[in-house]
Amino acid sequence: MAEVLDAIYEDDKERKLILREYRKLLRTIPDSATEQDWENVRKAFELAVRAHAAQRRKDGDPYILHPIEVARICAEEVGLGPTAVVAALLHDVVEDTNVTLEEIEQTFGERIALLVNGLTKLDRSVNAESPRAENFRKVLYWMVQDVRVGLIKIADRLHNMRTLSAMPRHKQLKIASETNFLYVPLAHRLGLYNIKTELEDLCLKVLNREAYQEIAEKLQATKEERAQFISRFIEPIKQKLDQQGMKYRILGRPKSISSILNKIRTKGVPFGQIYDLFAVRIILDVPPEQEKTACWVAYSLVTDVYAPLPERLKDWISTPKSNGYESLHTTVIGPDGKYVEVQIRTERMDEIAEKGYAAHWKYKGVRTQASSTFDRWLDEVRELLENKEADAREFVQYFKSNLFTQEVWVTTPKGDMIVLPKGATALDFAYHIHTEIGDHCQAVKVNQRLVPLGYKLQQGDQVEVITDAKQKPKKDWLKLVVTGKARSRIRQALKKEQRQVGELGKEALIRKLNNLKVQPVDQAIEMLVRYYEYPSHVDLYYAIATEQLTISALLAPFELKDHKLIPKPQPQSENGEEAGHAVADATPTTPVRPRPKATILIDGEPGEHYNYTFANCCNPVQGDEIFAFISRTGGLKIHRVSCPNATHLMANYDYRIRRAEWVTKQDAEFVAELRITGVDDGPGVIERLAHELSSKLRVNIRAFSILGGDDAYFEGTIKLIVANVNQLNLAIRTLKNLDNVDTVTRVN
């Protein structure tokens, strides 16, 4: 092994570093590995070392360290075996080097070649409007052939996120957004709890650095206090468990930073008022046949010591989560009146909770509901992949809608049990049974009574579908279903009908373009589809055929030059938008007095060259971290990185994202909105708030609304005109320091 490294790397430190990391990987391979497994790992390492010899990562390290670490994550943190380790070592060689899939198959066999193929991105020459979505669809296609493709891909993404700081900032934002949008929910669905949580925190660290840092510092400041509290909390529980002679482990850990931030936002409470900042986990060592009984015994012992909150009991042992998670959760009132979440599970359940789907293979002899749940979910993904007409972004939306975490169990009249996501409707049930039954669904009976097609199914419902051969899917049905399968099938049926009707529109459009001598016609139609943002050519033809859009109106924004359609220059409206048609991410607002336009740089060049405006969805203020998004008219919208729409835009339209930054010296005004809550302690609340802002800070107030209640509590919104984010943050801190103010948050 050392000889291979000596021949490639001149730096002795690098050789030692690579060898050390490789040996660390070897220590994670299980003892059950065969001689052939060890030989394959060695050959894969040597092949990867030679193939990546000339490559470096952004931080300057030899590239080979990346596949080694991905392979280690697969083995140690996900629990995969030698086959996955080999595929992980080779996962980038076909994409980034001259090694071919044929060579890999000849050397390592068909199975490893399949895994590497699934992990190899599409060729850059492939013309895809959304390459990230196309590549994700490819991963899923191969994942349903072998689920290890998805697990290795997540390990790859985890290491990329752990080392993201070496990347340029604008690339960090794109990668973190894609991770948050696609890979976090996939990790959750595959049951990789630890990895999913770490990915969420790593994404938050990039996408909202201030919030991440603030919570991290507060957790660090209370670390010793939490450790002492946990020690006090678990001592009487340990005594009870010892008296019963139970074998167990007890762990205490803080909740993730992203989880804490989510609770702060959803509950509208400050950090200091979140009582269940940590969870205590009791892990029992018992045989599979005694698991359920042992967990409930432990629950009774815990509730003998501490009073439980009955409404917070969650039994995921009797009915596991859709990702295979099994555990008992309860919240109890601990010392000093603090709420503590207690999780009770067995060693088997804990390994599945930590390592997800991979851990099921270790326990495949143990019959659980979780294994069949995964099989059903993979079948759903297969069915989604069968819809060849859906573009990549549409497919990703279908897929995300299938990442449900809660389920509802219903039965057919014959007593067959059907599992659907919570919130599924009677029409979802019809499509789950069979596409033909869904397409011709006329009515549905639930528990012998007729219900609307949009009826939300309840646990234990008995469902019967009544069909009629004359019935056809309707567009409104899309509002009545939640599952990806039903949406996909309804859209397919509607597309088929659209295609038939749209043939007339297609013929008319082609005839008009030929008369105008436009060449080539195909490119002109493609440009029209993109300009008007129709999902497909079929939708454009259908709009023409049904007279939703006349051909003269369709071509009005264009002029003919050299046999090509060229967009005419659009007049500017008062707010800086191009007139003609609405920008996709614009939201209607009340007209306001014009404000001076701030100067920003787009990809290092003056922003005025690009005709930019500020997005109303997040109202950027000078000093906010920002990015630019190309609207369909060619103008740019400036968004905050923490904008609620940022993740969606960056993950799905990364090719329309541009780097944006503020010019340091400028004279401009920005509108920022704050939401404030507190105690209504009598007359003068508005006066005191306004006094702090206007008189002390000299901040102009554009609008102020406040609503008080009978419980001496008020909630209000304040719109301020500020020069930069520092002035805004000063205003927020000043308001928070008032005795009667509870929370102050910036509104998106």
Secondary structure by P-SEA (a helix, b strand, c coil): caaaaaaccccaaaaaaaaaaaaaaaaaccccccaaaaaaaaaaaaaaaaaacccccccccccaaaaaaaaaaacccccccaaaaaaaaaccccccccccaaaaaacccaaaaaaaaaacccccccccccaaaaaaaaaaaaaaacaaaaaaaaaaaaaaaaacccccaaaaaaaaaaaaacaaaaaaaacaaaaaaaaaaaaaacccaaaaaaaaaaaaaaaaaaaaaaaaaaaaaaaaaaaacccbbbbbbbccaaaaaaaaaaaccccccccccbbbbbbbbccccaaaaaaaaaaaaaaacccccccccccccccccccbbbbbbbbbbcccbbbbbbbbbcaaaaaaaaccccccccccccccaaaaaaaaaaaaaaaaaacccccaaaaaaaaaaaccccbbbbbcccbbbbbbcccccaaaaaaaacaaaaaacccccccccccccccccccbbbbbbbbbcccccccccccccccaaaaaaaaaaaaaaaaaaaaaaaaaaaaaaaaacccaaaaaaaaaaaaaccccaaaaaaaaaacccccccccccccccccbbbbcbbbbcccccccccccccbbbbcccccccbbbbbcccccccccbbbbbccccccccccbbbbbccccbbbbbcccccaaaaaaacccccbbbbbccccccbbbbbbbbbbbbcccccaaaaaaaaccccccccccbbbbbbcccccccbbbbbbcccaaaaaaaaaaaaacccccbbbbcc
